[in-house]
Amino acid sequence: MRQLTGECSGLVVLEVQSKLEKTVRLDEARWKHVLEHPEMANQLDKLNETLIDPDEVRRSMYDASVWLFHKLYTKTSVTTKYFLIVVKVSKKEGFIVTAFYADRMKRSKAI
């Protein structure tokens, strides 16, 4: 892990080049937030995979700078679900706000 400055703070848990050519980071504080959902334990590989190869990326209906990465997984700790990652983006990078399993894709426009 390495120390972050800027919008993210703390140690970097994950840094990946997303499918949409943004460097996306997950810091330690946001990872702890994600882990408040018990089913998210041991899901860092799925988080990485969803950013690199999502089924679809949509722009939030409420904030154009928030992108929603979706990927359907048939085998999860909770049944067949979409892995959803909420990413706040700027010009060249983004940071993960949260991630969780969802029953369906969020209503919004595809990017």
Biotite code that builds the C-alpha atoms (Angstrom):
import biotite.structure as struc

atoms = struc.array([
    struc.Atom([0.000, 0.000, 0.000], chain_id="A", res_id=1, res_name="MET", atom_name="CA", element="C"),
    struc.Atom([1.067, 3.585, -0.530], chain_id="A", res_id=2, res_name="ARG", atom_name="CA", element="C"),
    struc.Atom([0.048, 6.927, 0.928], chain_id="A", res_id=3, res_name="GLN", atom_name="CA", element="C"),
    struc.Atom([-2.427, 9.108, -1.001], chain_id="A", res_id=4, res_name="LEU", atom_name="CA", element="C"),
    struc.Atom([-3.015, 12.806, -1.329], chain_id="A", res_id=5, res_name="THR", atom_name="CA", element="C"),
    struc.Atom([-5.857, 14.678, -3.018], chain_id="A", res_id=6, res_name="GLY", atom_name="CA", element="C"),
    struc.Atom([-9.475, 13.461, -3.044], chain_id="A", res_id=7, res_name="GLU", atom_name="CA", element="C"),
    struc.Atom([-8.527, 10.094, -1.568], chain_id="A", res_id=8, res_name="CYS", atom_name="CA", element="C"),
    struc.Atom([-6.796, 9.919, 1.749], chain_id="A", res_id=9, res_name="SER", atom_name="CA", element="C"),
    struc.Atom([-4.926, 7.256, 3.641], chain_id="A", res_id=10, res_name="GLY", atom_name="CA", element="C"),
    struc.Atom([-3.364, 4.162, 2.159], chain_id="A", res_id=11, res_name="LEU", atom_name="CA", element="C"),
    struc.Atom([-4.205, 2.836, -1.307], chain_id="A", res_id=12, res_name="VAL", atom_name="CA", element="C"),
    struc.Atom([-5.891, -0.564, -1.162], chain_id="A", res_id=13, res_name="VAL", atom_name="CA", element="C"),
    struc.Atom([-6.447, -0.824, -4.917], chain_id="A", res_id=14, res_name="LEU", atom_name="CA", element="C"),
    struc.Atom([-5.388, 1.178, -7.957], chain_id="A", res_id=15, res_name="GLU", atom_name="CA", element="C"),
    struc.Atom([-6.511, 0.048, -11.407], chain_id="A", res_id=16, res_name="VAL", atom_name="CA", element="C"),
    struc.Atom([-6.853, 1.408, -14.935], chain_id="A", res_id=17, res_name="GLN", atom_name="CA", element="C"),
    struc.Atom([-10.599, 1.108, -15.596], chain_id="A", res_id=18, res_name="SER", atom_name="CA", element="C"),
    struc.Atom([-12.158, 0.127, -18.900], chain_id="A", res_id=19, res_name="LYS", atom_name="CA", element="C"),
    struc.Atom([-12.949, 3.802, -19.529], chain_id="A", res_id=20, res_name="LEU", atom_name="CA", element="C"),
    struc.Atom([-9.264, 4.748, -19.229], chain_id="A", res_id=21, res_name="GLU", atom_name="CA", element="C"),
    struc.Atom([-9.417, 6.369, -15.811], chain_id="A", res_id=22, res_name="LYS", atom_name="CA", element="C"),
    struc.Atom([-7.091, 5.406, -13.001], chain_id="A", res_id=23, res_name="THR", atom_name="CA", element="C"),
    struc.Atom([-9.452, 4.428, -10.177], chain_id="A", res_id=24, res_name="VAL", atom_name="CA", element="C"),
    struc.Atom([-8.299, 4.224, -6.561], chain_id="A", res_id=25, res_name="ARG", atom_name="CA", element="C"),
    struc.Atom([-9.745, 2.714, -3.429], chain_id="A", res_id=26, res_name="LEU", atom_name="CA", element="C"),
    struc.Atom([-8.338, 4.084, -0.204], chain_id="A", res_id=27, res_name="ASP", atom_name="CA", element="C"),
    struc.Atom([-8.313, 2.417, 3.175], chain_id="A", res_id=28, res_name="GLU", atom_name="CA", element="C"),
    struc.Atom([-11.177, 4.514, 4.597], chain_id="A", res_id=29, res_name="ALA", atom_name="CA", element="C"),
    struc.Atom([-13.509, 3.723, 1.672], chain_id="A", res_id=30, res_name="ARG", atom_name="CA", element="C"),
    struc.Atom([-12.545, 0.037, 1.838], chain_id="A", res_id=31, res_name="TRP", atom_name="CA", element="C"),
    struc.Atom([-13.547, -0.015, 5.513], chain_id="A", res_id=32, res_name="LYS", atom_name="CA", element="C"),
    struc.Atom([-16.855, 1.560, 4.477], chain_id="A", res_id=33, res_name="HIS", atom_name="CA", element="C"),
    struc.Atom([-17.397, -1.124, 1.793], chain_id="A", res_id=34, res_name="VAL", atom_name="CA", element="C"),
    struc.Atom([-16.682, -3.817, 4.378], chain_id="A", res_id=35, res_name="LEU", atom_name="CA", element="C"),
    struc.Atom([-19.616, -2.574, 6.468], chain_id="A", res_id=36, res_name="GLU", atom_name="CA", element="C"),
    struc.Atom([-21.567, -4.827, 4.077], chain_id="A", res_id=37, res_name="HIS", atom_name="CA", element="C"),
    struc.Atom([-20.582, -8.289, 5.423], chain_id="A", res_id=38, res_name="PRO", atom_name="CA", element="C"),
    struc.Atom([-21.022, -9.924, 2.004], chain_id="A", res_id=39, res_name="GLU", atom_name="CA", element="C"),
    struc.Atom([-18.209, -7.716, 0.634], chain_id="A", res_id=40, res_name="MET", atom_name="CA", element="C"),
    struc.Atom([-15.475, -9.463, 2.616], chain_id="A", res_id=41, res_name="ALA", atom_name="CA", element="C"),
    struc.Atom([-12.970, -11.157, 0.285], chain_id="A", res_id=42, res_name="ASN", atom_name="CA", element="C"),
    struc.Atom([-14.425, -9.404, -2.787], chain_id="A", res_id=43, res_name="GLN", atom_name="CA", element="C"),
    struc.Atom([-11.396, -7.312, -3.796], chain_id="A", res_id=44, res_name="LEU", atom_name="CA", element="C"),
    struc.Atom([-10.803, -9.511, -6.873], chain_id="A", res_id=45, res_name="ASP", atom_name="CA", element="C"),
    struc.Atom([-14.373, -8.948, -8.078], chain_id="A", res_id=46, res_name="LYS", atom_name="CA", element="C"),
    struc.Atom([-13.993, -5.232, -7.446], chain_id="A", res_id=47, res_name="LEU", atom_name="CA", element="C"),
    struc.Atom([-10.860, -5.170, -9.590], chain_id="A", res_id=48, res_name="ASN", atom_name="CA", element="C"),
    struc.Atom([-12.490, -7.267, -12.337], chain_id="A", res_id=49, res_name="GLU", atom_name="CA", element="C"),
    struc.Atom([-15.619, -5.100, -12.402], chain_id="A", res_id=50, res_name="THR", atom_name="CA", element="C"),
    struc.Atom([-13.573, -1.942, -12.962], chain_id="A", res_id=51, res_name="LEU", atom_name="CA", element="C"),
    struc.Atom([-11.497, -3.531, -15.737], chain_id="A", res_id=52, res_name="ILE", atom_name="CA", element="C"),
    struc.Atom([-14.278, -5.465, -17.498], chain_id="A", res_id=53, res_name="ASP", atom_name="CA", element="C"),
    struc.Atom([-17.729, -4.182, -16.473], chain_id="A", res_id=54, res_name="PRO", atom_name="CA", element="C"),
    struc.Atom([-20.899, -5.342, -18.211], chain_id="A", res_id=55, res_name="ASP", atom_name="CA", element="C"),
    struc.Atom([-21.944, -1.695, -18.326], chain_id="A", res_id=56, res_name="GLU", atom_name="CA", element="C"),
    struc.Atom([-20.951, 1.706, -16.951], chain_id="A", res_id=57, res_name="VAL", atom_name="CA", element="C"),
    struc.Atom([-23.661, 4.284, -16.342], chain_id="A", res_id=58, res_name="ARG", atom_name="CA", element="C"),
    struc.Atom([-23.602, 7.924, -15.309], chain_id="A", res_id=59, res_name="ARG", atom_name="CA", element="C"),
    struc.Atom([-25.496, 8.717, -12.099], chain_id="A", res_id=60, res_name="SER", atom_name="CA", element="C"),
    struc.Atom([-28.832, 10.463, -12.610], chain_id="A", res_id=61, res_name="MET", atom_name="CA", element="C"),
    struc.Atom([-27.988, 12.749, -9.690], chain_id="A", res_id=62, res_name="TYR", atom_name="CA", element="C"),
    struc.Atom([-24.334, 13.629, -10.321], chain_id="A", res_id=63, res_name="ASP", atom_name="CA", element="C"),
    struc.Atom([-22.686, 13.532, -13.769], chain_id="A", res_id=64, res_name="ALA", atom_name="CA", element="C"),
    struc.Atom([-19.267, 13.074, -12.146], chain_id="A", res_id=65, res_name="SER", atom_name="CA", element="C"),
    struc.Atom([-20.350, 9.775, -10.581], chain_id="A", res_id=66, res_name="VAL", atom_name="CA", element="C"),
    struc.Atom([-20.069, 6.625, -12.674], chain_id="A", res_id=67, res_name="TRP", atom_name="CA", element="C"),
    struc.Atom([-21.691, 3.307, -11.805], chain_id="A", res_id=68, res_name="LEU", atom_name="CA", element="C"),
    struc.Atom([-19.748, 0.195, -12.842], chain_id="A", res_id=69, res_name="PHE", atom_name="CA", element="C"),
    struc.Atom([-21.941, -2.943, -13.071], chain_id="A", res_id=70, res_name="HIS", atom_name="CA", element="C"),
    struc.Atom([-21.023, -6.593, -13.564], chain_id="A", res_id=71, res_name="LYS", atom_name="CA", element="C"),
    struc.Atom([-23.341, -9.571, -13.140], chain_id="A", res_id=72, res_name="LEU", atom_name="CA", element="C"),
    struc.Atom([-22.023, -12.493, -11.109], chain_id="A", res_id=73, res_name="TYR", atom_name="CA", element="C"),
    struc.Atom([-23.997, -15.728, -10.983], chain_id="A", res_id=74, res_name="THR", atom_name="CA", element="C"),
    struc.Atom([-22.024, -17.034, -7.999], chain_id="A", res_id=75, res_name="LYS", atom_name="CA", element="C"),
    struc.Atom([-21.682, -14.663, -5.064], chain_id="A", res_id=76, res_name="THR", atom_name="CA", element="C"),
    struc.Atom([-21.943, -14.916, -1.308], chain_id="A", res_id=77, res_name="SER", atom_name="CA", element="C"),
    struc.Atom([-25.599, -13.815, -1.604], chain_id="A", res_id=78, res_name="VAL", atom_name="CA", element="C"),
    struc.Atom([-26.972, -15.326, -4.934], chain_id="A", res_id=79, res_name="THR", atom_name="CA", element="C"),
    struc.Atom([-26.933, -14.016, -8.502], chain_id="A", res_id=80, res_name="THR", atom_name="CA", element="C"),
    struc.Atom([-26.330, -10.267, -8.213], chain_id="A", res_id=81, res_name="LYS", atom_name="CA", element="C"),
    struc.Atom([-24.781, -7.283, -9.920], chain_id="A", res_id=82, res_name="TYR", atom_name="CA", element="C"),
    struc.Atom([-21.562, -6.059, -8.393], chain_id="A", res_id=83, res_name="PHE", atom_name="CA", element="C"),
    struc.Atom([-21.963, -2.274, -8.334], chain_id="A", res_id=84, res_name="LEU", atom_name="CA", element="C"),
    struc.Atom([-19.088, 0.140, -7.829], chain_id="A", res_id=85, res_name="ILE", atom_name="CA", element="C"),
    struc.Atom([-19.773, 3.858, -7.366], chain_id="A", res_id=86, res_name="VAL", atom_name="CA", element="C"),
    struc.Atom([-16.847, 5.953, -8.638], chain_id="A", res_id=87, res_name="VAL", atom_name="CA", element="C"),
    struc.Atom([-16.441, 9.734, -8.375], chain_id="A", res_id=88, res_name="LYS", atom_name="CA", element="C"),
    struc.Atom([-14.446, 10.847, -11.436], chain_id="A", res_id=89, res_name="VAL", atom_name="CA", element="C"),
    struc.Atom([-12.427, 13.877, -12.472], chain_id="A", res_id=90, res_name="SER", atom_name="CA", element="C"),
    struc.Atom([-10.550, 14.503, -15.728], chain_id="A", res_id=91, res_name="LYS", atom_name="CA", element="C"),
    struc.Atom([-8.074, 11.631, -15.526], chain_id="A", res_id=92, res_name="LYS", atom_name="CA", element="C"),
    struc.Atom([-8.862, 9.658, -12.403], chain_id="A", res_id=93, res_name="GLU", atom_name="CA", element="C"),
    struc.Atom([-11.535, 8.481, -10.049], chain_id="A", res_id=94, res_name="GLY", atom_name="CA", element="C"),
    struc.Atom([-11.975, 7.203, -6.549], chain_id="A", res_id=95, res_name="PHE", atom_name="CA", element="C"),
    struc.Atom([-14.335, 4.559, -5.239], chain_id="A", res_id=96, res_name="ILE", atom_name="CA", element="C"),
    struc.Atom([-17.089, 5.927, -3.033], chain_id="A", res_id=97, res_name="VAL", atom_name="CA", element="C"),
    struc.Atom([-18.676, 2.564, -2.266], chain_id="A", res_id=98, res_name="THR", atom_name="CA", element="C"),
    struc.Atom([-19.334, -0.904, -3.674], chain_id="A", res_id=99, res_name="ALA", atom_name="CA", element="C"),
    struc.Atom([-22.045, -3.467, -3.007], chain_id="A", res_id=100, res_name="PHE", atom_name="CA", element="C"),
    struc.Atom([-24.206, -6.179, -4.562], chain_id="A", res_id=101, res_name="TYR", atom_name="CA", element="C"),
    struc.Atom([-27.462, -5.091, -6.204], chain_id="A", res_id=102, res_name="ALA", atom_name="CA", element="C"),
    struc.Atom([-30.435, -6.954, -7.655], chain_id="A", res_id=103, res_name="ASP", atom_name="CA", element="C"),
    struc.Atom([-30.387, -4.932, -10.878], chain_id="A", res_id=104, res_name="ARG", atom_name="CA", element="C"),
    struc.Atom([-28.517, -2.175, -12.671], chain_id="A", res_id=105, res_name="MET", atom_name="CA", element="C"),
    struc.Atom([-29.263, 1.336, -11.499], chain_id="A", res_id=106, res_name="LYS", atom_name="CA", element="C"),
    struc.Atom([-31.512, 3.409, -13.763], chain_id="A", res_id=107, res_name="ARG", atom_name="CA", element="C"),
    struc.Atom([-29.361, 5.892, -15.599], chain_id="A", res_id=108, res_name="SER", atom_name="CA", element="C"),
    struc.Atom([-27.739, 6.456, -18.993], chain_id="A", res_id=109, res_name="LYS", atom_name="CA", element="C"),
    struc.Atom([-24.936, 4.222, -20.233], chain_id="A", res_id=110, res_name="ALA", atom_name="CA", element="C"),
    struc.Atom([-21.591, 5.884, -20.864], chain_id="A", res_id=111, res_name="ILE", atom_name="CA", element="C"),
])
